[in-house]
Amino acid sequence: MEPAAIDYGIPATDYWMMTFGEIMSQIESNKRKRETELKEKAMFDYKAAQLNMYAFNDPSKMPTAEKHYPYLVDEKVRKVVQPAPNPDNWQSDKALMMQQAMQIKATKERRKRMGGE
C-alpha cells in the first residue's frame, strides 16, 4: 500500500507515522485536489478555444479579457457607482452647447470669408 500512497502524494517519510484513516483521508483529499485542477485546466482550454474561434472567424466580436474571464476583475473595481444626474445642471449644459454652437458658426463664417465652402 505504500507505493500507492506515494503515488497519491503522501511523502514516504510521513507514511509510516500515519494511521490508516489519516492515509485514506489524505489520499481522498489529494484526489479531489487533482480533479479540481483537471476541471480548471479543461475550463481554461475551452475558454482559449472560444477566444481562438473569435480571433479566427470574427475578431471584431472578440470579448475583452475581463468579460471572458470575469474573475480577473477585482470586485471593488467592478462595482462602479455612477453619480445620479442632477436636474439642475441643464442650464450649464445649455450654456455649454450654445457656446459650442457659436464657435462652429464663427468657424463656418471665417471659412466663407476666406473663399472656402
C-alpha contacts under 8 A as a table, 3 or more apart, distances in Angstrom:
res1	aa1	res2	aa2	distance
1	M	4	A	5.33
1	M	5	A	6.25
2	E	5	A	5.08
2	E	6	I	6.16
2	E	12	A	7.56
2	E	15	Y	7.14
3	P	6	I	5.07
3	P	7	D	6.14
4	A	7	D	4.98
4	A	8	Y	6.37
5	A	8	Y	5.10
5	A	9	G	6.60
5	A	10	I	5.61
5	A	15	Y	7.61
5	A	23	I	7.37
5	A	27	I	6.86
6	I	9	G	5.19
6	I	10	I	4.85
6	I	11	P	5.96
6	I	12	A	6.20
7	D	10	I	7.33
8	Y	27	I	5.80
8	Y	30	N	6.50
8	Y	31	K	7.13
9	G	27	I	7.33
9	G	30	N	6.70
10	I	14	D	6.97
10	I	15	Y	6.53
10	I	23	I	7.82
10	I	26	Q	7.26
10	I	27	I	7.39
11	P	14	D	5.37
11	P	15	Y	6.28
12	A	15	Y	5.12
12	A	16	W	7.41
13	T	16	W	6.71
13	T	17	M	7.78
14	D	17	M	5.44
14	D	18	M	6.53
15	Y	18	M	5.53
15	Y	23	I	7.32
18	M	22	E	5.84
18	M	23	I	6.21
19	T	22	E	5.18
19	T	23	I	6.22
20	F	23	I	5.09
20	F	24	M	6.22
21	G	24	M	5.15
21	G	25	S	6.07
22	E	25	S	5.06
22	E	26	Q	6.06
23	I	26	Q	5.17
23	I	27	I	6.10
24	M	27	I	5.03
24	M	28	E	6.14
25	S	28	E	5.19
25	S	29	S	6.09
26	Q	29	S	5.01
26	Q	30	N	6.07
27	I	30	N	5.16
27	I	31	K	6.05
28	E	31	K	4.98
28	E	32	R	6.17
29	S	32	R	5.21
29	S	33	K	6.18
30	N	33	K	5.03
30	N	34	R	6.16
31	K	34	R	5.14
31	K	35	E	6.24
32	R	35	E	5.07
32	R	36	T	6.15
33	K	36	T	5.13
33	K	37	E	6.27
34	R	37	E	5.07
34	R	38	L	6.23
35	E	38	L	5.06
35	E	39	K	6.20
36	T	39	K	5.10
36	T	40	E	6.19
37	E	40	E	5.09
37	E	41	K	6.15
38	L	41	K	5.05
38	L	42	A	6.11
39	K	42	A	5.05
39	K	43	M	6.19
40	E	43	M	5.09
40	E	44	F	6.20
41	K	44	F	5.06
41	K	45	D	6.12
42	A	45	D	5.06
42	A	46	Y	6.14
43	M	46	Y	5.03
43	M	47	K	6.11
44	F	47	K	5.11
44	F	48	A	6.04
45	D	48	A	5.07
45	D	49	A	6.17
46	Y	49	A	5.08
46	Y	50	Q	6.30
47	K	50	Q	5.03
47	K	51	L	6.30
47	K	68	H	7.72
48	A	51	L	5.09
48	A	52	N	6.16
49	A	52	N	5.00
49	A	53	M	6.16
50	Q	53	M	5.00
50	Q	54	Y	6.39
51	L	54	Y	5.08
51	L	55	A	6.11
51	L	62	M	6.97
52	N	55	A	4.96
52	N	56	F	6.01
53	M	56	F	5.26
53	M	57	N	5.89
53	M	58	D	7.81
54	Y	57	N	5.38
54	Y	58	D	5.20
54	Y	59	P	5.45
54	Y	61	K	6.71
54	Y	62	M	5.26
55	A	58	D	5.96
55	A	59	P	4.54
55	A	62	M	6.56
56	F	59	P	6.67
58	D	61	K	5.81
58	D	62	M	7.03
59	P	62	M	5.16
63	P	67	K	6.07
63	P	68	H	6.10
64	T	67	K	5.22
64	T	68	H	6.19
65	A	68	H	5.10
65	A	69	Y	5.69
65	A	70	P	7.79
65	A	72	L	7.87
66	E	69	Y	5.18
66	E	70	P	5.15
66	E	71	Y	7.55
66	E	72	L	5.93
66	E	73	V	6.04
67	K	70	P	5.40
69	Y	72	L	5.87
70	P	73	V	5.88
71	Y	74	D	7.26
73	V	77	V	6.77
73	V	78	R	6.33
74	D	77	V	5.25
74	D	78	R	6.12
75	E	78	R	4.99
75	E	79	K	6.39
76	K	79	K	5.68
76	K	80	V	7.82
77	V	80	V	6.44
86	N	89	N	5.70
87	P	90	W	6.22
88	D	91	Q	6.82
89	N	92	S	5.44
89	N	93	D	6.26
90	W	93	D	4.93
90	W	94	K	5.97
91	Q	94	K	5.01
91	Q	95	A	6.20
92	S	95	A	5.04
92	S	96	L	6.17
93	D	96	L	5.12
93	D	97	M	6.20
94	K	97	M	5.10
94	K	98	M	6.16
95	A	98	M	5.11
95	A	99	Q	6.18
96	L	99	Q	5.12
96	L	100	Q	6.26
97	M	100	Q	5.14
97	M	101	A	6.12
98	M	101	A	5.04
98	M	102	M	6.17
99	Q	102	M	5.16
99	Q	103	Q	6.32
100	Q	103	Q	5.08
100	Q	104	I	6.27
101	A	104	I	5.14
101	A	105	K	6.15
102	M	105	K	5.04
102	M	106	A	6.11
103	Q	106	A	5.11
103	Q	107	T	6.20
104	I	107	T	5.11
104	I	108	K	6.29
105	K	108	K	5.17
105	K	109	E	6.27
106	A	109	E	5.14
106	A	110	R	6.14
107	T	110	R	5.12
107	T	111	R	6.28
108	K	111	R	5.16
108	K	112	K	6.32
109	E	112	K	5.10
109	E	113	R	6.33
110	R	113	R	5.18
110	R	114	M	6.31
111	R	114	M	5.07
111	R	115	G	6.36
111	R	116	G	5.12
111	R	117	E	6.89
112	K	115	G	5.27
112	K	116	G	5.27
112	K	117	E	6.19
113	R	116	G	7.42
